[in-house]
């Protein structure tokens, strides 16, 4: 294999990881012929009514490169018909454009804020229209629990009240297909009446899921609801599941909403495919929640996560989801809370920190272990500390066996490739800073992208093994350089295509007193446990709640961070809001909840389970959340009802557990007393 480095070249880079993934996947499995579209998220400019009319005209023209998802089109159409509709909310929309369509110039009627992974709009079979809005028969003020996840078994008895569903609607997203003119349809929506019709009589839940999946999901993709356990089903049970015939459980009265993300988006754990679907899901949920009860608190559980990112609230998906929640609450006066899992990467060795003094040219090195048999891309991000820049930083990359890239200055908006023949197998990109509006700026950063190290088809591959990352700094200001490897693993039950890369260091094998092995990081090790939080969960808005996972430690006799539960840091979000007890010891991990079909049971752990439990606790605190909307200066901690159980977290564990470990049990439904501090 003959490899060579190119010179630095200018490039238009919005998302370096997405660009490289598209390049490698296109040469492996080119998308079938036909027009390709990319998801985009836009903000209208100029006079609002004229800009809306221009957008509606564009998507109504079959010759125009813009198309919209039907739910987004319905929002736009309503605002064009009556300017008072959604008055006060910004004119922002998710849509699709033909791949290769340039951004509009400064005189255009919209600005592109984000782009997603391209899709082929295949022809769709005839499908029933989305159900018309129908108010749910819920008592006024009941909290509305919504879930964005994978594998949601909406027929499960834990989501019924007596014989009827508690779901107001479920959006089963799928890869986009061409809909009616001007639209791109992602899956289908089932309303309350449709779900109740499926529940009528003797229900073969598995057969119903299989029939729907065959209609929506491609044959090669994972079908979670055809497996014994499904993540979304379990999380929703922990958050809002109830015995359908237990009239004493207040949770049984909570109406539900859910969005099941496409399995292809879930399978790619780097998040490249997932984020545009998540943003559309959030926007859909808020409008459906208003149909149920426009004053009830909306609790959106998001147990999705990635490892690398700015971790300052400026990654587009987390920024926009937090923005949607904040503005909806401000304009519509409907309380919204978004509950994120804080992350499970504490021990994964995906985060490192190199510190450079000012004014002295110094070099530091860290090793990046890229595993053989990895059929997916690997990514490394290098970002400056808060308030710093990458001025004066140069990096050199040495693949296993060479050749070394050498140090070459790179300005923002440039890249450099490692080629096998004419095909890139690695790329270094310097991504320019990005303005999201309102003074929010995502700082400039460097991204190293590697091609897969293995593939069933002949293609250029990146060499597996020890990649040396050498950083040289000669800037006039000090630099704290944060290096993060992106998540790249294979989920349980999915095809095992990905293998997670990781950092390595001679200082990474100190004695671990709890484990009685050499797995601890030395104090001077560049690899860090701090800053390992979920890169989608770093926004700090009033509507955002993050959850760590606690474990009962039988040796210490206390609650302690679960071994995997991530940590905040001084350069990003310092800690989760709160935590929930998930594991009862090394041999009793996870929380029991329903399997995919009614009557089955499974146990899941992780901060996903903690976030679901915190969602339940907030649901039991709905009255307080509603009152807090009118209380200036209230915080996320103010939202929790005094009737819940609380255990204060020692300061030295707050980076992983937050301020409290919270018990979500409703009064009269608590299990045996939990061990605590």
Secondary structure, 3 states (H helix, E strand, C coil): CCEEECCCEECCCCCHHHHHHHHHHHHHCCCCCCCEEEEEEEEECCCHHHHHHHHHHHHHCCCCCEEECHHHHHHHHHHHHCCCCCCCCCCEEEEEEECCCCCCCCCCCEEEEEECCCEECEECCCCCCCCCCCCCCCCCCCCEEEEEECCCCCCCHHHEECCEECEEEEEECCCCEECCCCEEECCEEEEHHHHHHHHCCCCCHHHHHHHHHHHHCCCCCCCHHHCCCCHHHHHHHHHHCCCCCCCCCHHHHCCEEEEECCHHHHHCCCCCCCHHHHHHHHHHHHHHHHHHCCCCCEEEEECCCCCCCCCCCCCHHHHHHHHHHHHHHHHHCCCEEEEEECCCCCCCCCEEEEEECCCCCEEEEEEEEECCCCCCCEEEEEEECCCCCCCCEEEEEECCCCCECCCCCCCCCEEEEEEECCEEEEEEEEECCEEEECCEEECCEEEEEECCCCCCCCCCCCCCEEEEEEEEECCCCCEEEEEEECCCCCCCCCCCCCCCCEEECHHHCEEECCCCEEEECCCCCCECCECCCCCCCCCCCCCEEEEEEEEEECCCCEEEECCCCCECCCCCCCCCCEEEEEECCCCCCCEEEECCCCCCEEEECCHHHHHHHHHHHHHCCHHHHHHHCCCCCCCHHHHCCCCCEEEECCHHHHHHHCCEEEECCCCCCCCCCCCCC
